[in-house]
């Protein structure tokens, strides 16, 4: 694990999976970051996170809009 920058408040990671439960990558586990990662990875349909629990893509539909400029921290598997 790489050291986090001073001032980092939330560093938990969420896992993005496709419909067959294949791991596609990880992202920062916050709602806006997950929504941004889902835009970057259109084949992802399931999100498993610490704070968010297990959710589906549709849960973040209202956050997957242009106003959401949150960096996702998406790292492909």
Backbone as CSV, one residue per row, in Angstrom:
resi,resn,N_x,N_y,N_z,CA_x,CA_y,CA_z,C_x,C_y,C_z
1,UNK,0.852,-1.180,0.000,0.000,0.000,0.000,0.894,1.237,0.000
2,UNK,0.559,2.189,-0.836,1.355,3.409,-0.906,0.931,4.383,0.186
3,UNK,1.867,5.145,0.724,1.505,6.121,1.760,0.567,7.184,1.196
4,UNK,-0.385,7.596,2.001,-1.347,8.607,1.576,-0.829,9.998,1.917
5,UNK,-1.256,10.980,1.145,-0.869,12.362,1.375,-1.437,12.853,2.704
6,UNK,-0.705,13.738,3.333,-1.172,14.349,4.565,-2.496,15.064,4.299
7,UNK,-3.471,14.828,5.146,-4.771,15.463,4.984,-5.801,14.573,4.304
8,UNK,-5.390,13.387,3.854,-6.341,12.466,3.237,-7.318,11.993,4.308
9,UNK,-8.593,12.171,4.046,-9.601,11.835,5.041,-10.163,10.453,4.813
10,UNK,-10.475,10.106,3.593,-11.155,8.841,3.314,-10.427,8.116,2.203
11,UNK,-9.819,6.977,2.516,-9.001,6.279,1.528,-9.505,4.875,1.208
12,UNK,-10.719,4.523,1.668,-11.264,3.203,1.376,-11.474,3.055,-0.126
13,UNK,-11.366,1.833,-0.613,-11.508,1.555,-2.039,-12.751,0.702,-2.275
14,UNK,-13.447,0.974,-3.352,-14.590,0.174,-3.792,-14.136,-0.655,-4.992
15,UNK,-14.694,-1.834,-5.141,-14.364,-2.725,-6.248,-15.495,-2.694,-7.269
16,UNK,-15.146,-2.518,-8.543,-16.132,-2.537,-9.620,-16.086,-3.898,-10.301
17,UNK,-17.264,-4.485,-10.497,-17.363,-5.803,-11.132,-18.398,-5.756,-12.245
18,UNK,-18.235,-6.682,-13.200,-19.223,-6.780,-14.268,-20.348,-7.718,-13.827
19,UNK,-21.290,-7.984,-14.707,-22.446,-8.822,-14.370,-22.053,-10.257,-14.023
20,UNK,-20.901,-10.707,-14.504,-20.425,-12.061,-14.208,-19.514,-12.092,-12.984
21,UNK,-19.462,-10.988,-12.244,-18.661,-10.825,-11.033,-17.160,-10.861,-11.275
22,UNK,-16.739,-10.517,-12.492,-15.316,-10.380,-12.787,-14.866,-9.008,-12.316
23,UNK,-13.737,-8.946,-11.611,-13.225,-7.674,-11.116,-12.690,-6.842,-12.271
24,UNK,-13.192,-5.601,-12.373,-12.764,-4.699,-13.435,-11.780,-3.661,-12.932
25,UNK,-11.828,-3.353,-11.646,-10.932,-2.362,-11.083,-11.428,-1.873,-9.736
26,UNK,-10.738,-0.846,-9.218,-11.116,-0.243,-7.949,-11.168,1.270,-8.104
27,UNK,-11.848,1.908,-7.159,-11.923,3.369,-7.141,-12.099,3.824,-5.703
28,UNK,-12.025,5.118,-5.483,-12.263,5.682,-4.159,-13.703,5.407,-3.758
29,UNK,-13.908,5.022,-2.514,-15.236,4.614,-2.045,-16.031,5.798,-1.494
30,UNK,-16.411,6.699,-2.398,-17.359,7.768,-2.077,-18.388,7.773,-3.203
31,UNK,-19.607,8.210,-2.952,-20.637,8.156,-3.991,-20.265,8.858,-5.299
32,UNK,-19.712,10.072,-5.219,-19.368,10.789,-6.449,-18.194,10.144,-7.169
33,UNK,-17.218,9.636,-6.426,-16.082,8.964,-7.055,-16.529,7.669,-7.731
34,UNK,-17.420,6.939,-7.098,-17.936,5.707,-7.694,-18.692,6.032,-8.983
35,UNK,-19.518,7.070,-8.952,-20.261,7.471,-10.152,-19.305,7.848,-11.276
36,UNK,-18.244,8.563,-10.954,-17.241,8.922,-11.970,-16.563,7.680,-12.527
37,UNK,-16.241,6.733,-11.655,-15.608,5.489,-12.102,-16.553,4.673,-12.991
38,UNK,-17.833,4.688,-12.686,-18.806,3.976,-13.520,-18.906,4.604,-14.904
39,UNK,-18.723,5.919,-14.993,-18.690,6.570,-16.307,-17.442,6.150,-17.074
40,UNK,-16.316,5.998,-16.359,-15.063,5.607,-16.998,-15.054,4.133,-17.404
41,UNK,-15.814,3.324,-16.697,-15.839,1.879,-16.946,-17.286,1.444,-17.209
42,UNK,-17.771,1.622,-18.438,-19.185,1.367,-18.733,-19.621,-0.095,-18.590
43,UNK,-18.691,-1.039,-18.539,-19.077,-2.447,-18.382,-19.304,-2.831,-16.926
44,UNK,-18.956,-1.960,-15.999,-19.165,-2.247,-14.576,-20.652,-2.159,-14.248
45,UNK,-21.148,-3.137,-13.506,-22.556,-3.103,-13.136,-22.780,-3.302,-11.637
46,UNK,-21.747,-3.751,-10.922,-21.852,-3.991,-9.484,-20.693,-3.295,-8.784
47,UNK,-21.001,-2.661,-7.658,-19.976,-1.984,-6.857,-19.992,-2.599,-5.466
48,UNK,-18.820,-3.009,-5.001,-18.690,-3.548,-3.652,-17.723,-2.657,-2.897
49,UNK,-18.225,-1.993,-1.865,-17.402,-1.062,-1.116,-17.556,-1.224,0.371
50,UNK,-16.685,-0.561,1.098,-16.739,-0.587,2.556,-17.873,0.306,3.052
51,UNK,-17.873,1.548,2.616,-18.894,2.499,3.058,-20.202,2.316,2.296
52,UNK,-20.094,1.965,1.014,-21.284,1.885,0.167,-21.963,0.525,0.202
53,UNK,-21.291,-0.505,0.692,-21.850,-1.851,0.669,-21.868,-2.372,-0.757
54,UNK,-22.781,-3.283,-1.070,-22.911,-3.816,-2.423,-24.088,-3.128,-3.097
55,UNK,-23.816,-2.481,-4.215,-24.854,-1.741,-4.930,-24.749,-2.018,-6.431
56,UNK,-25.777,-1.597,-7.147,-25.787,-1.772,-8.596,-25.592,-0.425,-9.273
57,UNK,-25.287,-0.466,-10.541,-24.996,0.736,-11.326,-26.114,1.778,-11.240
58,UNK,-27.364,1.356,-11.279,-28.503,2.268,-11.267,-28.577,3.142,-10.032
59,UNK,-27.974,2.720,-8.939,-27.979,3.492,-7.701,-27.299,4.839,-7.893
60,UNK,-26.328,4.908,-8.807,-25.532,6.117,-9.009,-25.955,6.913,-10.239
61,UNK,-27.084,6.542,-10.844,-27.534,7.191,-12.081,-27.672,8.705,-11.929
62,UNK,-28.197,9.164,-10.803,-28.393,10.607,-10.620,-27.075,11.342,-10.371
63,UNK,-25.984,10.637,-10.108,-24.671,11.258,-9.900,-23.771,11.118,-11.128
64,UNK,-24.175,10.328,-12.098,-23.361,10.096,-13.292,-23.656,11.150,-14.365
65,UNK,-23.727,12.394,-13.964,-24.032,13.497,-14.862,-22.821,14.412,-14.997
66,UNK,-22.888,15.338,-15.925,-21.759,16.217,-16.223,-21.312,17.075,-15.044
67,UNK,-22.203,17.422,-14.132,-21.821,18.268,-13.000,-20.855,17.561,-12.065
68,UNK,-20.834,16.241,-12.096,-19.970,15.474,-11.195,-18.560,15.414,-11.775
69,UNK,-17.695,16.264,-11.283,-16.308,16.284,-11.759,-15.347,15.672,-10.753
70,UNK,-15.888,14.897,-9.830,-15.078,14.270,-8.783,-14.083,13.280,-9.392
71,UNK,-12.801,13.344,-9.011,-11.854,12.341,-9.503,-12.177,10.984,-8.897
72,UNK,-12.199,9.960,-9.726,-12.607,8.634,-9.257,-11.472,7.835,-8.634
73,UNK,-10.270,8.080,-9.044,-9.168,7.253,-8.579,-9.258,5.844,-9.139
74,UNK,-9.915,5.702,-10.295,-10.132,4.379,-10.905,-8.807,3.758,-11.340
75,UNK,-8.605,2.505,-10.931,-7.441,1.726,-11.335,-7.961,0.409,-11.895
76,UNK,-7.715,0.169,-13.181,-8.204,-1.062,-13.819,-7.482,-2.277,-13.246
77,UNK,-8.210,-3.376,-13.205,-7.650,-4.628,-12.667,-6.677,-5.260,-13.640
